[in-house]
Amino acid sequence: MSLPYAMGIFGLVVCAIFAFTAIRELRRNVPGHSRNAAMIHIAMVAMFVPFCIYILVAYAP
């Protein structure tokens, strides 16, 4: 397994963790800093996942 491929998988795992915690925070529906941060994390995950998938396709073993 090449390093870029491994980092693509690692990126997807990190995205899954961030998405899980952000969705959990958004379900609480409490206004404040944590809700704003969760909304930003969802946007970052939405931008980072396609890049990770592109890396996995480009460096597929």
HULINGI-V651441 format. One record per pair of residues at least 6 apart in sequence whose C-alpha atoms are under 6 Angstrom apart, sorted by the first residue. I is the first residue (numbers start at 1). J is the second residue. D is the distance in Angstrom with one decimal. If there is no record, write none. Layout:
# HULINGI-V651441
((I,J,D) (I,J,D))
This chain:
# HULINGI-V651441
((5,56,5.4) (5,59,5.7) (8,52,4.8) (8,55,5.8) (8,56,5.7) (15,45,5.6) (22,38,4.5))
